[in-house]
Amino acid sequence: MDASRANNKLFGPNRFKLGVFSANCDGGLTMSLAPERWRADWDDIVAMTRIADEAGLEFILPVAKWRGFQGKANIYGRSFETLTHGAALGALTQHIAIFFTVHVPLVTPTFAAKAIATIDHVTHGRAGLNIVCGWNQEEFDLHGVTIDQDRRYEHGLEWFRVWSRLLEGGPEFDWDGEFFHLKRLQTDPVSVQRPWPVVMSAGFSPKGRDFAAQSADVLFTTMSELDQAPALLANISTHVARYDRRVDIYTMSHVVCRRTRREADEFYHYFAEEMADAEGQSYYRRQRGPVVKDAAGNEIRRPRVNRFMRASGKRYDGAYPGAFPLVGTPDDIAADMAQMCEMGLSGTSVAFLDYLKEIPFFVQEVLPRLRCLGLRHAA
Ligand SMILES: Cc1cc2nc3c(=O)[nH]c(=O)nc-3n(C[C@H](O)[C@H](O)[C@H](O)COP(=O)(O)O)c2cc1C
C-alpha cells in the first residue's frame, strides 16, 4: 500500500471493516413510520459520527438522494448533500474515513476531482468516493437529466477514468472519449492519497460488478441471508479476475442489538412490520432500476427476503430491501459478523433505527466481542 493511504482506515489492519451508512437521510436505512425513526438532525449526525470516530469504525457513508420515497414517512425526503456533508464531518473528526456518494450523471469528473482533493487535504487523506450511476429517474428530473439506463455503467467508467487521471496529476491532457470531450484537463492540488482516494462502488447487477472490478477498491452490495454469501462472492470474483485487481466486498446491514434476542426480535418486528410504510416500499419497487439480467439474458432477482420474512411469511416492508438484519444479542451479532468474515466478506455497513441512541450499546458490547474473535483491533 502507498504510504499516502496510511491515514485512511479502509486500508487499516482490521479483518472486518465497519462503517455507518445512510445517516445523512431522514429515516436512515428503513421504510418505517415508527416515531423513533432517524430524523437526520445535523447535530445528531455530528454526535453519532464522533462516537463512531472514537470507537475506531472505518467509515461514514452517506446516501445521495434528491427526492424522498413518498409514502406517509417520505423516507429520504430530507437529506444532506454528500460532498458538503463530508467536508464538514471531515473537519469535525480525527480518524474515520469520510465517503461522498456522487451521482455520475450529475457531477462532472473535474468538479468531483477538485472537491474530493479539497476534502482529502482537509482530512489528511481520509476521503473516499462512492460512485453511483443512478437508477431513479424521478430524482434526476430535478436536474433535467435523463439516465441512460442501458449505458450508465459505460458512462460511469469513462467518468472514473477522467476523474482518476486528473487526480494522478501530471501534464495537462485533452480527453476525447464517447461521453466526454474535454480540453486541457488538470487539477491542483491533487489528492493526498496516491494515486487517488479510496473508491467504492455500490451496485448489484453483473454490469455493476464489472464496473466495480475495473474501478473500485470496494464493491458495496446487498445480501439478505448469510447462505447467499458464497454464490455472491464466487460470482463477483469472476468479474474481478478479468482485470487482475483486488476488490473487497462489503454488504449493508441493519443492526438491532439488545440484551436479549427476544427484545431485539420484537423491536425489529415493531418498526419493520407493524410500523412499515408500505406506500414508501411500493414507491421503491415501482421506481427501482431496470430489470437485472445475467450474461445469458436471464432475469436476476435482487435479494430481499430475509430470515424474519421467511419464518413469518410477513413482508417486513419497513426494512430496507437488501439490508441484512443483524438482529439479536451482542453475541449473536458478533457471531454473524464472524461468519460473514469467514465467508470472505471484508466488511459491512451498519444502520440503526435511531443511530445516536443505539450506537453506544453497539460500540460498548459488539466491538469488544469482535476483538476477542480476532476480527478487529482496539480503536
Ligand atoms: C449498498 C448500496 C448503496 C447504494 N447507494 C446509493 C445512493 O446513495 N444513491 C443512489 O442513487 N443509488 C445508490 N445505490 C444504487 C446503486 O448505485 C445502483 O444504481 C443500483 O444498485 C442499481 O444498479 P445495479 O443495476 O448495478 O443493481 C446503492 C446500491 C447499493 C447496493
The ligand as an SDF file (V2000), in Angstrom:
LIG
                    3D

 31 33  0  0  0  0  0  0  0  0999 V2000
  -25.2630   -0.7050   -0.8570 C   0  0  0  0  0  0  0  0  0  0  0  0
  -25.8020    0.2090   -1.9200 C   0  0  0  0  0  0  0  0  0  0  0  0
  -25.7930    1.6080   -1.7350 C   0  0  0  0  0  0  0  0  0  0  0  0
  -26.3190    2.4540   -2.7060 C   0  0  0  0  0  0  0  0  0  0  0  0
  -26.3350    3.8170   -2.5250 N   0  0  0  0  0  0  0  0  0  0  0  0
  -26.9140    4.6090   -3.4660 C   0  0  0  0  0  0  0  0  0  0  0  0
  -27.0260    6.0170   -3.3190 C   0  0  0  0  0  0  0  0  0  0  0  0
  -26.5790    6.5710   -2.3270 O   0  0  0  0  0  0  0  0  0  0  0  0
  -27.6480    6.7420   -4.2720 N   0  0  0  0  0  0  0  0  0  0  0  0
  -28.1590    6.1560   -5.3850 C   0  0  0  0  0  0  0  0  0  0  0  0
  -28.7260    6.8400   -6.2320 O   0  0  0  0  0  0  0  0  0  0  0  0
  -28.0500    4.8350   -5.5700 N   0  0  0  0  0  0  0  0  0  0  0  0
  -27.4650    4.0660   -4.6510 C   0  0  0  0  0  0  0  0  0  0  0  0
  -27.3950    2.7200   -4.8390 N   0  0  0  0  0  0  0  0  0  0  0  0
  -27.9260    2.1640   -6.0670 C   0  0  0  0  0  0  0  0  0  0  0  0
  -26.8220    1.6820   -6.9690 C   0  0  0  0  0  0  0  0  0  0  0  0
  -25.8680    2.6700   -7.2400 O   0  0  0  0  0  0  0  0  0  0  0  0
  -27.3940    1.1610   -8.2700 C   0  0  0  0  0  0  0  0  0  0  0  0
  -27.9600    2.1990   -9.0340 O   0  0  0  0  0  0  0  0  0  0  0  0
  -28.4620    0.1470   -8.0270 C   0  0  0  0  0  0  0  0  0  0  0  0
  -27.9640   -0.8470   -7.1580 O   0  0  0  0  0  0  0  0  0  0  0  0
  -28.8630   -0.4830   -9.3550 C   0  0  0  0  0  0  0  0  0  0  0  0
  -27.7000   -0.8490  -10.0010 O   0  0  0  0  0  0  0  0  0  0  0  0
  -27.4490   -2.2980  -10.4630 P   0  0  0  0  0  0  0  0  0  0  0  0
  -28.1350   -2.3650  -11.7730 O   0  0  0  0  0  0  0  0  0  0  0  0
  -25.9670   -2.4670  -10.5650 O   0  0  0  0  0  0  0  0  0  0  0  0
  -28.0550   -3.2040   -9.4670 O   0  0  0  0  0  0  0  0  0  0  0  0
  -26.8590    1.8810   -3.8770 C   0  0  0  0  0  0  0  0  0  0  0  0
  -26.8350    0.4810   -4.0550 C   0  0  0  0  0  0  0  0  0  0  0  0
  -26.3090   -0.3420   -3.1070 C   0  0  0  0  0  0  0  0  0  0  0  0
  -26.3000   -1.8390   -3.3660 C   0  0  0  0  0  0  0  0  0  0  0  0
  1  2  1  0
  2  3  1  0
  2 30  2  0
  3  4  2  0
  4  5  1  0
  4 28  1  0
  5  6  2  0
  6  7  1  0
  6 13  1  0
  7  8  2  0
  7  9  1  0
  9 10  1  0
 10 11  2  0
 10 12  1  0
 12 13  2  0
 13 14  1  0
 14 15  1  0
 14 28  1  0
 15 16  1  0
 16 17  1  0
 16 18  1  0
 18 19  1  0
 18 20  1  0
 20 21  1  0
 20 22  1  0
 22 23  1  0
 23 24  1  0
 24 25  2  0
 24 26  1  0
 24 27  1  0
 28 29  2  0
 29 30  1  0
 30 31  1  0
M  END
$$$$
